[in-house]
Amino acid sequence: MEWVIDLVEAGGLLGLAAAILLENVFPPIPSEVVLPLAGVAVGRGQLLFSGAVLAATAGSVAGALVLYAVARLGGRPLLLRWSGVLRLDRAQLDRADAWFDRHGAWFVLLGRLVPGVRSVVSVPAGLSEMPLPKFVGLTALGSAVWNAALIGAGVALGEHHDVVGQAIGPVSTAAMAAVAVGVVALLLRARRRA
């Protein structure tokens, strides 16, 4: 994790954008550690708040686009190829797509504000072929709110910025557990209807 901190400190806004891009593609790199550290740099006068939020948001959108593209370009055919193992069929995927068409915008927007879910929301958006401009706009908006909040927390807490990660850690675990339970419930419901 130290290399992420070094990247942000040495690279400034570009390093921050790169760290957040990596955080979106490889979720074990937590934004709740990186962004408050950027807030400390803002508090010291090394970065501007608006620049830090814009750089982090650009990194968030770039990372989200990687996962969106992977899911959109190869996702559905790959899922159908493994349908026997995954116990999914075309009708179940069609129902999931229909649900995402109705509720996906809120899922993408609000998902960007939930630790542990932030990166995952790009996958169903790509699978359901959410229009790219809509996906980018919702991702940018939700990510900007998240980034501003955590950078602001880093500014406010200064050298005690590690408190943010400690406070968000249990929330992240609970959010991931809730998502896992929700996915299992949706799969069971879809199987019963099939």
NORHUUR-V653872 format. One record per pair of residues at least 4 apart in sequence whose ideal C-beta (glycine too) atoms are under 6 Angstrom apart, sorted by the first residue. I is the first residue (numbers start at 1). J is the second residue. Records with the same first field share a line. If there is no record, write none. Layout:
BEGIN
I: J ; J
END
This chain:
BEGIN
4: 19 ; 29 ; 34
5: 37
6: 10
7: 11 ; 15 ; 19
8: 15 ; 16 ; 19 ; 37
10: 15
11: 15
13: 51 ; 55
16: 38 ; 55 ; 56
17: 55 ; 58 ; 59
19: 34
20: 56 ; 59 ; 60
21: 59 ; 62 ; 63
22: 26 ; 29
23: 29 ; 31
24: 60 ; 63 ; 64 ; 119
25: 63 ; 66
27: 119
31: 35
32: 164 ; 165 ; 168
33: 165
35: 147 ; 150 ; 151
36: 150 ; 153 ; 154 ; 161 ; 164
38: 52 ; 151
39: 151 ; 154 ; 155
40: 154 ; 161
41: 46 ; 47
42: 47 ; 49 ; 52 ; 155
43: 155 ; 158
47: 51 ; 52
52: 151
53: 147 ; 148 ; 151
56: 147
57: 140 ; 143 ; 144 ; 147
60: 143
61: 139 ; 140
64: 68 ; 122 ; 139
65: 69
67: 122 ; 123
68: 72 ; 122 ; 125 ; 126
69: 73
71: 75 ; 123 ; 126 ; 127
72: 126
74: 78
75: 126 ; 127
76: 127
82: 86
83: 88 ; 89
88: 92
92: 190
97: 128
100: 104 ; 124 ; 128
103: 107
104: 128 ; 130
105: 138
106: 110
107: 111
108: 121 ; 125 ; 138
109: 138 ; 142
111: 117 ; 121
112: 118 ; 142 ; 143 ; 146
113: 142 ; 146
114: 175
115: 168 ; 171 ; 172 ; 175
116: 172 ; 175 ; 176
117: 175 ; 179
124: 128
125: 130 ; 135
130: 134 ; 135
135: 139
139: 143
143: 147
147: 151
148: 152
153: 157 ; 164
154: 161
157: 161 ; 163
168: 172
END
